[in-house]
Amino acid sequence: MTKTIISSGHKALVAAMTEARKAAGMTQADLAKVLRCQQSLIARVESGQRRIDAIDMVRWGRAVGTEPRKFLQVVERVTPADQ
């Protein structure tokens, strides 16, 4: 298993989550307010500097009106079978 935080799956997850936020018409600050966190946390997640756990992924999806499982499906599609 790769030790880098920048895998194809992670890049795809970040892109899907960012796209979902934008499609919801939300700024990073809007999302941070809903999630009760700092905007800088959203920025770090979206820039790939911080990983996100499953609970945060569910909360993010709910906040932007996207089924959280869609994020996982994106990751599954781009992650090689041998990983």
Z-matrix of the N, CA and C atoms (Angstrom, degrees):
N
C 1 1.444
C 2 1.528 1 108.14
N 3 1.321 2 115.76 1 136.83
C 4 1.460 3 120.08 2 -179.92
C 5 1.513 4 111.24 3 -69.96
N 6 1.315 5 114.83 4 146.15
C 7 1.450 6 119.46 5 -179.89
C 8 1.526 7 112.14 6 -97.45
N 9 1.317 8 116.32 7 -7.99
C 10 1.460 9 118.75 8 -178.65
C 11 1.522 10 111.20 9 -76.26
N 12 1.295 11 115.39 10 148.31
C 13 1.468 12 121.03 11 178.68
C 14 1.531 13 109.94 12 -80.05
N 15 1.332 14 117.08 13 -15.73
C 16 1.462 15 120.61 14 -176.48
C 17 1.534 16 110.45 15 -101.21
N 18 1.301 17 117.41 16 73.44
C 19 1.461 18 121.93 17 175.23
C 20 1.525 19 108.19 18 -96.36
N 21 1.318 20 116.21 19 167.31
C 22 1.465 21 119.16 20 178.08
C 23 1.532 22 110.54 21 -62.93
N 24 1.320 23 116.19 22 -36.11
C 25 1.460 24 120.19 23 178.19
C 26 1.517 25 112.21 24 -65.26
N 27 1.334 26 115.78 25 -41.21
C 28 1.462 27 119.51 26 179.69
C 29 1.524 28 110.74 27 -67.40
N 30 1.324 29 116.69 28 -41.74
C 31 1.468 30 120.18 29 177.85
C 32 1.529 31 110.66 30 -60.76
N 33 1.323 32 116.51 31 -42.27
C 34 1.464 33 120.80 32 -179.71
C 35 1.527 34 110.88 33 -66.16
N 36 1.328 35 117.03 34 -40.00
C 37 1.463 36 121.15 35 178.16
C 38 1.514 37 110.22 36 -61.76
N 39 1.320 38 116.93 37 -49.11
C 40 1.465 39 121.88 38 -179.66
C 41 1.527 40 110.27 39 -59.31
N 42 1.322 41 116.68 40 -44.46
C 43 1.469 42 120.42 41 -179.75
C 44 1.529 43 110.96 42 -62.77
N 45 1.327 44 117.17 43 -42.79
C 46 1.467 45 120.98 44 -179.52
C 47 1.523 46 111.44 45 -65.86
N 48 1.319 47 116.09 46 -40.72
C 49 1.458 48 119.78 47 -179.45
C 50 1.531 49 111.47 48 -69.30
N 51 1.320 50 115.97 49 -39.96
C 52 1.461 51 120.16 50 177.94
C 53 1.524 52 110.46 51 -65.28
N 54 1.320 53 115.69 52 -44.79
C 55 1.463 54 120.71 53 179.16
C 56 1.530 55 111.13 54 -61.00
N 57 1.318 56 116.98 55 -40.88
C 58 1.462 57 121.16 56 179.65
C 59 1.531 58 110.76 57 -64.52
N 60 1.319 59 116.22 58 -40.32
C 61 1.471 60 119.67 59 177.89
C 62 1.526 61 110.48 60 -62.48
N 63 1.316 62 115.77 61 -47.06
C 64 1.471 63 120.32 62 -179.24
C 65 1.530 64 111.39 63 -65.21
N 66 1.340 65 116.88 64 -39.70
C 67 1.466 66 121.04 65 178.86
C 68 1.532 67 111.12 66 -63.34
N 69 1.322 68 116.12 67 -28.69
C 70 1.462 69 121.05 68 177.62
C 71 1.527 70 111.45 69 -79.77
N 72 1.332 71 115.96 70 -3.31
C 73 1.458 72 120.00 71 179.86
C 74 1.518 73 113.38 72 73.69
N 75 1.323 74 115.83 73 26.10
C 76 1.466 75 120.62 74 -176.94
C 77 1.526 76 110.91 75 -106.09
N 78 1.309 77 115.67 76 142.02
C 79 1.457 78 121.02 77 170.43
C 80 1.523 79 107.66 78 -85.01
N 81 1.314 80 115.76 79 170.69
C 82 1.467 81 119.33 80 174.65
C 83 1.519 82 109.96 81 -60.26
N 84 1.323 83 116.59 82 -38.43
C 85 1.471 84 120.40 83 179.82
C 86 1.527 85 111.16 84 -65.48
N 87 1.333 86 116.91 85 -40.01
C 88 1.473 87 120.43 86 177.21
C 89 1.519 88 110.84 87 -59.81
N 90 1.326 89 115.94 88 -47.42
C 91 1.457 90 120.30 89 -179.00
C 92 1.523 91 111.01 90 -64.58
N 93 1.309 92 116.36 91 -41.67
C 94 1.467 93 120.17 92 179.06
C 95 1.521 94 110.85 93 -59.73
N 96 1.313 95 116.47 94 -39.72
C 97 1.472 96 119.79 95 179.63
C 98 1.529 97 110.51 96 -62.94
N 99 1.346 98 116.49 97 -44.95
C 100 1.465 99 120.69 98 179.50
C 101 1.531 100 110.73 99 -63.72
N 102 1.338 101 116.45 100 -41.31
C 103 1.466 102 120.70 101 -177.88
C 104 1.526 103 113.23 102 -83.50
N 105 1.321 104 116.10 103 -3.91
C 106 1.474 105 122.27 104 -179.87
C 107 1.530 106 111.36 105 57.53
N 108 1.336 107 113.84 106 53.38
C 109 1.453 108 120.11 107 177.02
C 110 1.530 109 108.29 108 -141.65
N 111 1.295 110 116.75 109 -179.91
C 112 1.457 111 121.66 110 178.57
C 113 1.521 112 110.30 111 -82.55
N 114 1.321 113 116.42 112 147.25
C 115 1.461 114 121.38 113 176.31
C 116 1.516 115 110.48 114 -59.45
N 117 1.324 116 116.75 115 -32.77
C 118 1.468 117 120.14 116 -179.27
C 119 1.532 118 111.37 117 -63.18
N 120 1.315 119 118.04 118 -29.64
C 121 1.469 120 120.89 119 176.02
C 122 1.528 121 109.98 120 -65.80
N 123 1.320 122 116.70 121 -44.25
C 124 1.465 123 120.76 122 178.11
C 125 1.526 124 109.20 123 -61.14
N 126 1.323 125 116.88 124 -43.17
C 127 1.467 126 121.32 125 179.47
C 128 1.523 127 111.40 126 -61.85
N 129 1.334 128 117.45 127 -41.12
C 130 1.470 129 120.34 128 179.75
C 131 1.526 130 111.58 129 -67.19
N 132 1.323 131 116.59 130 -38.49
C 133 1.467 132 120.09 131 177.17
C 134 1.528 133 109.24 132 -64.39
N 135 1.330 134 116.39 133 -48.19
C 136 1.465 135 120.23 134 -176.05
C 137 1.527 136 113.22 135 -69.44
N 138 1.309 137 117.18 136 -22.98
C 139 1.471 138 119.50 137 178.30
C 140 1.528 139 111.25 138 -90.10
N 141 1.332 140 116.98 139 -3.42
C 142 1.457 141 120.85 140 178.73
C 143 1.516 142 113.64 141 84.59
N 144 1.330 143 117.26 142 6.96
C 145 1.460 144 120.87 143 -179.11
C 146 1.520 145 112.90 144 -81.15
N 147 1.323 146 116.79 145 -17.23
C 148 1.461 147 120.62 146 -179.68
C 149 1.516 148 109.06 147 -134.83
N 150 1.314 149 115.44 148 131.58
C 151 1.466 150 120.20 149 174.87
C 152 1.517 151 109.10 150 -76.04
N 153 1.311 152 114.79 151 161.39
C 154 1.458 153 120.92 152 179.77
C 155 1.525 154 108.02 153 -123.85
N 156 1.315 155 117.17 154 141.67
C 157 1.466 156 118.66 155 179.55
C 158 1.531 157 110.18 156 -92.96
N 159 1.300 158 116.40 157 175.00
C 160 1.466 159 121.85 158 -174.65
C 161 1.526 160 112.31 159 -61.78
N 162 1.303 161 117.15 160 -39.43
C 163 1.467 162 120.25 161 -179.45
C 164 1.523 163 110.30 162 -64.78
N 165 1.323 164 116.60 163 -44.17
C 166 1.463 165 120.08 164 178.35
C 167 1.528 166 111.29 165 -64.84
N 168 1.321 167 116.74 166 -36.16
C 169 1.459 168 120.95 167 177.92
C 170 1.537 169 110.25 168 -63.04
N 171 1.319 170 116.89 169 -40.86
C 172 1.467 171 121.23 170 177.76
C 173 1.524 172 109.97 171 -65.49
N 174 1.319 173 116.98 172 -46.01
C 175 1.467 174 120.65 173 179.94
C 176 1.529 175 111.25 174 -61.59
N 177 1.335 176 116.44 175 -42.26
C 178 1.473 177 122.17 176 179.72
C 179 1.529 178 109.35 177 -61.65
N 180 1.334 179 116.22 178 -48.86
C 181 1.463 180 120.17 179 179.99
C 182 1.514 181 112.11 180 -58.20
N 183 1.309 182 116.62 181 -45.98
C 184 1.465 183 120.49 182 178.97
C 185 1.524 184 110.69 183 -62.27
N 186 1.316 185 117.12 184 -40.99
C 187 1.468 186 121.92 185 -177.61
C 188 1.526 187 112.15 186 -63.76
N 189 1.328 188 116.50 187 -33.37
C 190 1.470 189 119.79 188 -177.86
C 191 1.527 190 112.50 189 -100.95
N 192 1.330 191 117.16 190 3.67
C 193 1.458 192 121.25 191 176.93
C 194 1.521 193 114.61 192 77.14
N 195 1.319 194 116.24 193 30.30
C 196 1.464 195 121.90 194 179.46
C 197 1.521 196 109.04 195 -119.83
N 198 1.315 197 116.34 196 138.15
C 199 1.457 198 119.70 197 175.14
C 200 1.527 199 108.39 198 -62.78
N 201 1.326 200 118.46 199 120.68
C 202 1.459 201 120.80 200 -178.48
C 203 1.527 202 114.09 201 -55.62
N 204 1.313 203 117.21 202 -29.30
C 205 1.470 204 119.32 203 -179.71
C 206 1.526 205 111.69 204 -63.39
N 207 1.327 206 117.71 205 -23.43
C 208 1.471 207 120.51 206 177.95
C 209 1.523 208 110.59 207 -64.06
N 210 1.335 209 116.58 208 -34.64
C 211 1.464 210 119.78 209 177.16
C 212 1.528 211 109.86 210 -63.90
N 213 1.317 212 116.08 211 -44.55
C 214 1.462 213 120.43 212 -179.88
C 215 1.522 214 111.34 213 -65.30
N 216 1.310 215 117.38 214 -36.74
C 217 1.466 216 120.78 215 178.39
C 218 1.529 217 110.88 216 -62.76
N 219 1.323 218 117.17 217 -37.71
C 220 1.461 219 121.09 218 177.49
C 221 1.526 220 109.72 219 -63.14
N 222 1.322 221 116.55 220 -45.57
C 223 1.463 222 120.98 221 179.67
C 224 1.521 223 110.23 222 -62.39
N 225 1.311 224 116.62 223 -43.50
C 226 1.463 225 120.89 224 -178.88
C 227 1.531 226 111.73 225 -61.33
N 228 1.329 227 116.53 226 -38.78
C 229 1.471 228 120.07 227 -179.29
C 230 1.520 229 112.89 228 -65.39
N 231 1.319 230 118.10 229 -34.54
C 232 1.464 231 119.75 230 -174.38
C 233 1.515 232 113.95 231 -98.10
N 234 1.305 233 118.26 232 -10.03
C 235 1.457 234 121.18 233 -179.33
C 236 1.524 235 109.62 234 -85.10
N 237 1.336 236 117.26 235 123.14
C 238 1.454 237 120.69 236 -179.75
C 239 1.535 238 111.50 237 -57.33
N 240 1.309 239 115.99 238 146.65
C 241 1.469 240 121.87 239 -176.94
C 242 1.526 241 112.47 240 -60.94
N 243 1.337 242 117.47 241 -27.04
C 244 1.456 243 119.60 242 -177.87
C 245 1.533 244 113.00 243 -85.75
N 246 1.295 245 117.33 244 8.67
C 247 1.485 246 119.74 245 178.64
C 248 1.501 247 110.78 246 -111.30
